[in-house]
Amino acid sequence: MTTPQTSVEALYATGHWLLSAERFDDAAIVFRMMALAAPSDERSWLALGACHEGIGQQAIAASLYEIAGAVAAPAIRCTIARGRSLRALGRDDEAVTSFERALDLAIEAGDDELTAIAERERRSAA
């Protein structure tokens, strides 16, 4: 019998394969199902946003990353990705705010790798 977590992992693996093959529309369908099945799993939101970035929909990606912050908190990776999308949209002040938020979350979580990434992104956006 398949456990719910096994199903989520299967969705992620399938979606990731499709995303890697740049089949963004197909991957988005899979990641939407994953987000419905496991909304607190940040990976679905991060990958779904990447699908929308892949088809040039930065604003939708930024919105998805923002949603992740509410439903998959702390969603540090999504907060960083949101900053990148905002920067791509020319919304530099909002991007800096997003990177600062990610930095605070990463420090709070004690994640040195994400702290370094968020700090680097904040510096490059300022």
N, CA, C and O of each residue as an XYZ file, in Angstrom:
504
protein
N       0.837     -1.183      0.000
C       0.000      0.000      0.000
C       0.884      1.249      0.000
O       1.907      1.287      0.684
N       0.499      2.244     -0.746
C       1.251      3.485     -0.863
C       0.880      4.427      0.279
O      -0.297      4.675      0.543
N       1.906      4.945      0.948
C       1.656      5.919      2.005
C       1.508      7.298      1.390
O       1.996      7.535      0.284
N       0.850      8.204      2.078
C       0.740      9.566      1.545
C       2.101     10.185      1.224
O       2.243     10.858      0.203
N       3.105      9.970      2.082
C       4.428     10.546      1.830
C       5.059      9.929      0.593
O       5.742     10.619     -0.164
N       4.839      8.649      0.384
C       5.366      8.001     -0.812
C       4.738      8.613     -2.062
O       5.418      8.804     -3.071
N       3.456      8.917     -1.996
C       2.774      9.558     -3.122
C       3.338     10.946     -3.385
O       3.545     11.328     -4.537
N       3.583     11.692     -2.334
C       4.148     13.036     -2.474
C       5.531     12.937     -3.105
O       5.860     13.721     -3.995
N       6.337     11.995     -2.661
C       7.679     11.825     -3.220
C       7.609     11.425     -4.692
O       8.429     11.871     -5.494
N       6.637     10.591     -5.050
C       6.468     10.198     -6.455
C       6.069     11.403     -7.301
O       6.566     11.575     -8.414
N       5.176     12.233     -6.777
C       4.801     13.453     -7.497
C       6.016     14.356     -7.679
O       6.235     14.900     -8.761
N       6.792     14.510     -6.630
C       7.965     15.377     -6.714
C       8.951     14.852     -7.752
O       9.463     15.616     -8.571
N       9.212     13.565     -7.718
C      10.167     12.984     -8.670
C       9.682     13.154    -10.109
O      10.462     13.497    -10.998
N       8.408     12.916    -10.327
C       7.842     13.071    -11.668
C       7.905     14.526    -12.120
O       8.349     14.825    -13.229
N       7.461     15.417    -11.258
C       7.481     16.837    -11.589
C       8.888     17.342    -11.838
O       9.119     18.119    -12.764
N       9.830     16.903    -11.014
C      11.215     17.335    -11.169
C      11.775     16.861    -12.509
O      12.491     17.604    -13.181
N      11.452     15.630    -12.899
C      11.903     15.113    -14.196
C      11.339     15.971    -15.328
O      12.062     16.343    -16.253
N      10.048     16.282    -15.250
C       9.419     17.112    -16.281
C      10.030     18.514    -16.306
O      10.270     19.067    -17.379
N      10.278     19.083    -15.137
C      10.888     20.406    -15.050
C      12.292     20.391    -15.656
O      12.669     21.307    -16.387
N      13.052     19.359    -15.351
C      14.404     19.227    -15.901
C      14.385     19.111    -17.419
O      15.314     19.547    -18.100
N      13.315     18.519    -17.939
C      13.162     18.381    -19.392
C      12.537     19.631    -20.021
O      12.225     19.649    -21.212
N      12.361     20.675    -19.203
C      11.751     21.941    -19.630
C      10.333     21.761    -20.166
O       9.890     22.503    -21.043
N       9.645     20.792    -19.642
C       8.230     20.586    -19.952
C       7.436     21.295    -18.853
O       6.784     20.669    -18.017
N       7.519     22.616    -18.891
C       7.015     23.447    -17.803
C       5.518     23.288    -17.561
O       5.088     23.215    -16.410
N       4.722     23.234    -18.617
C       3.270     23.096    -18.445
C       2.919     21.767    -17.784
O       2.086     21.721    -16.880
N       3.555     20.689    -18.236
C       3.295     19.371    -17.653
C       3.780     19.309    -16.205
O       3.092     18.777    -15.334
N       4.959     19.853    -15.962
C       5.504     19.851    -14.607
C       4.604     20.657    -13.671
O       4.395     20.268    -12.522
N       4.075     21.774    -14.160
C       3.207     22.614    -13.327
C       1.972     21.848    -12.872
O       1.529     22.010    -11.735
N       1.423     21.030    -13.731
C       0.254     20.223    -13.358
C       0.615     19.295    -12.197
O      -0.131     19.181    -11.225
N       1.753     18.646    -12.314
C       2.191     17.717    -11.261
C       2.444     18.464     -9.956
O       2.031     18.007     -8.890
N       3.117     19.604    -10.033
C       3.419     20.345     -8.808
C       2.176     20.972     -8.192
O       2.125     21.159     -6.976
N       1.180     21.299     -8.997
C      -0.098     21.767     -8.430
C      -0.753     20.645     -7.622
O      -1.277     20.875     -6.532
N      -0.716     19.422     -8.174
C      -1.276     18.275     -7.437
C      -0.514     18.057     -6.139
O      -1.111     17.767     -5.103
N       0.808     18.197     -6.197
C       1.618     18.039     -4.991
C       1.275     19.113     -3.970
O       1.171     18.823     -2.778
N       1.097     20.356     -4.425
C       0.755     21.447     -3.510
C      -0.599     21.205     -2.845
O      -0.798     21.563     -1.684
N      -1.521     20.601     -3.580
C      -2.825     20.266     -2.991
C      -2.705     19.122     -1.994
O      -3.349     19.132     -0.945
N      -1.873     18.134     -2.327
C      -1.719     16.963     -1.464
C      -0.913     17.269     -0.210
O      -1.180     16.724      0.861
N       0.072     18.142     -0.351
C       0.963     18.453      0.776
C       1.321     19.941      0.745
O       2.452     20.302      0.421
N       0.361     20.798      1.080
C       0.608     22.241      0.960
C       1.748     22.759      1.825
O       2.306     23.817      1.533
N       2.101     22.047      2.866
C       3.185     22.524      3.730
C       4.567     22.108      3.231
O       5.574     22.437      3.859
N       4.625     21.392      2.115
C       5.902     20.977      1.531
C       6.396     22.093      0.605
O       5.855     22.291     -0.483
N       7.405     22.803      1.037
C       7.916     23.953      0.293
C       8.353     23.588     -1.122
O       8.275     24.418     -2.027
N       8.807     22.361     -1.317
C       9.326     21.968     -2.629
C       8.299     22.141     -3.736
O       8.652     22.523     -4.852
N       7.025     21.862     -3.443
C       6.003     21.987     -4.487
C       5.863     23.434     -4.934
O       5.744     23.703     -6.129
N       5.875     24.359     -3.997
C       5.737     25.776     -4.306
C       6.966     26.300     -5.039
O       6.848     27.080     -5.984
N       8.134     25.872     -4.604
C       9.371     26.295     -5.239
C       9.416     25.811     -6.687
O       9.763     26.570     -7.593
N       9.066     24.561     -6.894
C       9.091     23.997     -8.241
C       7.978     24.577     -9.121
O       8.186     24.822    -10.310
N       6.815     24.792     -8.541
C       5.722     25.384     -9.310
C       6.094     26.798     -9.753
O       5.822     27.190    -10.887
N       6.704     27.544     -8.870
C       7.190     28.868     -9.244
C       8.225     28.787    -10.354
O       8.217     29.602    -11.276
N       9.118     27.805    -10.267
C      10.136     27.629    -11.307
C       9.495     27.320    -12.659
O       9.993     27.762    -13.694
N       8.406     26.574    -12.660
C       7.679     26.295    -13.906
C       7.184     27.598    -14.521
O       7.326     27.819    -15.723
N       6.606     28.451    -13.697
C       6.085     29.719    -14.208
C       7.221     30.647    -14.654
O       7.074     31.387    -15.627
N       8.334     30.606    -13.952
C       9.496     31.363    -14.414
C       9.938     30.850    -15.779
O      10.294     31.635    -16.658
N       9.915     29.539    -15.952
C      10.352     28.927    -17.198
C       9.537     29.343    -18.409
O      10.031     29.339    -19.536
N       8.276     29.705    -18.164
C       7.440     30.158    -19.288
C       7.284     31.684    -19.288
O       6.419     32.238    -19.966
N       8.143     32.341    -18.511
C       8.184     33.801    -18.533
C       7.120     34.495    -17.712
O       6.805     35.658    -17.963
N       6.560     33.800    -16.735
C       5.521     34.388    -15.892
C       6.080     34.700    -14.508
O       5.724     34.064    -13.517
N       6.970     35.701    -14.464
C       7.642     36.062    -13.218
C       6.667     36.522    -12.135
O       6.840     36.184    -10.964
N       5.657     37.282    -12.511
C       4.717     37.800    -11.507
C       3.946     36.661    -10.854
O       3.716     36.681     -9.644
N       3.547     35.674    -11.639
C       2.839     34.519    -11.064
C       3.786     33.751    -10.158
O       3.396     33.318     -9.074
N       5.028     33.578    -10.596
C       6.013     32.884     -9.765
C       6.189     33.605     -8.428
O       6.203     32.967     -7.376
N       6.321     34.920     -8.468
C       6.494     35.696     -7.232
C       5.303     35.502     -6.305
O       5.472     35.393     -5.090
N       4.108     35.458     -6.866
C       2.904     35.241     -6.051
C       2.896     33.854     -5.423
O       2.522     33.701     -4.261
N       3.302     32.852     -6.178
C       3.354     31.489     -5.646
C       4.367     31.386     -4.512
O       4.110     30.743     -3.494
N       5.515     32.020     -4.695
C       6.528     32.011     -3.636
C       6.014     32.712     -2.381
O       6.337     32.311     -1.263
N       5.225     33.744     -2.568
C       4.642     34.448     -1.424
C       3.631     33.562     -0.704
O       3.601     33.534      0.526
N       2.813     32.848     -1.445
C       1.848     31.924     -0.850
C       2.577     30.886     -0.007
O       2.135     30.539      1.088
N       3.696     30.396     -0.525
C       4.473     29.396      0.211
C       4.872     29.900      1.591
O       4.906     29.136      2.556
N       5.172     31.182      1.675
C       5.543     31.750      2.969
C       4.436     31.630      4.001
O       4.702     31.581      5.202
N       3.189     31.583      3.533
C       2.048     31.467      4.441
C       1.709     30.010      4.753
O       1.371     29.685      5.891
N       1.797     29.138      3.762
C       1.328     27.763      3.963
C       2.440     26.755      4.219
O       2.179     25.660      4.716
N       3.671     27.110      3.887
C       4.792     26.187      4.070
C       5.913     26.854      4.862
O       7.096     26.616      4.617
N       5.519     27.685      5.805
C       6.488     28.452      6.594
C       7.533     27.536      7.222
O       7.201     26.431      7.650
N       8.778     27.971      7.283
C       9.227     29.319      6.977
C       9.505     29.572      5.501
O       9.643     30.730      5.105
N       9.592     28.535      4.671
C       9.747     28.679      3.217
C      10.880     29.638      2.847
O      10.691     30.567      2.060
N      12.027     29.405      3.411
C      13.176     30.286      3.188
C      13.584     30.286      1.716
O      13.838     31.346      1.144
N      13.648     29.121      1.110
C      14.034     29.040     -0.304
C      13.036     29.790     -1.183
O      13.429     30.465     -2.135
N      11.757     29.675     -0.867
C      10.737     30.398     -1.637
C      10.850     31.897     -1.428
O      10.588     32.671     -2.348
N      11.232     32.311     -0.248
C      11.400     33.740      0.024
C      12.578     34.285     -0.790
O      12.517     35.400     -1.307
N      13.632     33.506     -0.898
C      14.764     33.900     -1.752
C      14.320     33.937     -3.213
O      14.620     34.890     -3.932
N      13.608     32.903     -3.647
C      13.135     32.850     -5.033
C      12.194     34.009     -5.340
O      12.217     34.553     -6.443
N      11.372     34.384     -4.375
C      10.470     35.529     -4.570
C      11.281     36.800     -4.803
O      10.957     37.602     -5.679
N      12.323     36.975     -4.022
C      13.184     38.134     -4.219
C      13.792     38.156     -5.614
O      13.872     39.210     -6.246
N      14.215     37.007     -6.086
C      14.791     36.933     -7.434
C      13.743     37.283     -8.490
O      14.038     37.999     -9.447
N      12.526     36.780     -8.316
C      11.456     37.100     -9.275
C      11.123     38.578     -9.245
O      10.927     39.196    -10.291
N      11.059     39.145     -8.058
C      10.775     40.569     -7.941
C      11.876     41.404     -8.588
O      11.604     42.410     -9.243
N      13.109     40.976     -8.397
C      14.229     41.685     -9.027
C      14.110     41.598    -10.546
O      14.360     42.585    -11.238
N      13.732     40.436    -11.075
C      13.558     40.271    -12.527
C      12.437     41.157    -13.057
O      12.452     41.560    -14.220
N      11.468     41.456    -12.198
C      10.359     42.330    -12.581
C      10.699     43.811    -12.416
O       9.886     44.677    -12.738
N      11.894     44.099    -11.917
C      12.295     45.486    -11.703
C      11.749     46.073    -10.417
O      11.768     47.290    -10.234
N      11.265     45.231     -9.529
C      10.706     45.686     -8.252
C      11.788     45.530     -7.176
O      11.668     44.738     -6.242
N      12.845     46.323     -7.355
C      14.058     46.148     -6.559
C      13.870     46.352     -5.061
O      14.444     45.609     -4.265
N      13.081     47.344     -4.663
C      12.864     47.575     -3.230
C      12.175     46.377     -2.580
O      12.538     45.966     -1.478
N      11.186     45.825     -3.266
C      10.492     44.639     -2.744
C      11.427     43.427     -2.715
O      11.358     42.595     -1.811
N      12.301     43.345     -3.723
C      13.267     42.239     -3.768
C      14.190     42.298     -2.559
O      14.432     41.277     -1.916
N      14.707     43.478     -2.243
C      15.587     43.633     -1.089
C      14.851     43.228      0.186
O      15.411     42.539      1.039
N      13.599     43.655      0.315
C      12.804     43.290      1.491
C      12.650     41.778      1.589
O      12.745     41.210      2.677
N      12.415     41.132      0.461
C      12.270     39.679      0.456
C      13.575     38.995      0.862
O      13.562     38.043      1.641
N      14.694     39.476      0.338
C      15.988     38.897      0.712
C      16.292     39.128      2.186
O      16.852     38.253      2.845
N      15.933     40.287      2.704
C      16.146     40.554      4.130
C      15.294     39.625      4.985
O      15.745     39.131      6.018
N      14.061     39.393      4.548
C      13.176     38.463      5.267
C      13.772     37.060      5.242
O      13.790     36.374      6.264
N      14.258     36.634      4.084
C      14.880     35.314      3.969
C      16.101     35.208      4.870
O      16.331     34.178      5.504
N      16.877     36.276      4.921
C      18.065     36.297      5.779
C      17.671     36.124      7.243
O      18.270     35.323      7.961
N      16.674     36.865      7.677
C      16.194     36.736      9.062
C      15.717     35.319      9.352
O      16.039     34.758     10.399
N      14.949     34.736      8.429
C      14.426     33.376      8.614
C      15.555     32.349      8.658
O      15.531     31.422      9.468
N      16.540     32.521      7.784
C      17.659     31.578      7.742
C      18.494     31.644      9.018
O      18.917     30.618      9.551
N      18.722     32.860      9.496
C      19.469     33.015     10.751
C      18.690     32.374     11.895
O      19.255     31.654     12.718
N      17.389     32.643     11.936
C      16.534     32.063     12.978
C      16.554     30.539     12.931
O      16.535     29.882     13.972
N      16.593     29.975     11.722
C      16.607     28.521     11.562
C      17.994     27.926     11.781
O      18.143     26.708     11.880
N      19.006     28.785     11.857
C      20.366     28.292     12.039
C      20.917     27.607     10.798
O      21.776     26.731     10.897
N      20.424     28.005      9.631
C      20.846     27.389      8.369
C      21.916     28.274      7.726
O      21.612     29.289      7.099
N      23.161     27.868      7.895
C      24.280     28.674      7.406
C      24.289     28.796      5.886
O      24.612     29.855      5.349
N      23.938     27.722      5.198
C      23.935     27.754      3.731
C      22.919     28.770      3.200
O      23.242     29.591      2.341
N      21.687     28.707      3.721
C      20.658     29.644      3.269
C      20.943     31.063      3.742
O      20.588     32.028      3.065
N      21.582     31.195      4.904
C      21.987     32.512      5.380
C      22.952     33.142      4.389
O      22.817     34.316      4.044
N      23.924     32.363      3.932
C      24.912     32.880      2.979
C      24.252     33.248      1.650
O      24.575     34.279      1.061
N      23.338     32.415      1.182
C      22.653     32.694     -0.083
C      21.819     33.963      0.040
O      21.877     34.830     -0.832
N      21.051     34.076      1.107
C      20.197     35.244      1.292
C      21.027     36.524      1.422
O      20.661     37.565      0.877
N      22.132     36.441      2.138
C      23.013     37.605      2.296
C      23.595     38.020      0.937
O      23.627     39.205      0.603
N      24.047     37.045      0.170
C      24.615     37.341     -1.155
C      23.570     37.982     -2.062
O      23.869     38.944     -2.770
N      22.356     37.458     -2.044
C      21.282     38.015     -2.877
C      20.914     39.432     -2.429
O      20.673     40.312     -3.255
N      20.875     39.635     -1.127
C      20.540     40.972     -0.596
C      21.580     41.997     -1.033
O      21.242     43.101     -1.460
N      22.845     41.617     -0.923
C      23.927     42.528     -1.333
C      23.850     42.838     -2.831
O      24.070     43.978     -3.242
N      23.543     41.835     -3.633
C      23.511     42.062     -5.090
C      22.298     42.870     -5.522
O      22.303     43.485     -6.589
N      21.261     42.870     -4.696
C      20.035     43.601     -5.040
C      20.066     45.030     -4.518
O      19.333     45.888     -5.009
N      20.898     45.285     -3.539
C      20.921     46.621     -2.910
C      21.599     47.655     -3.783
O      21.698     48.820     -3.398
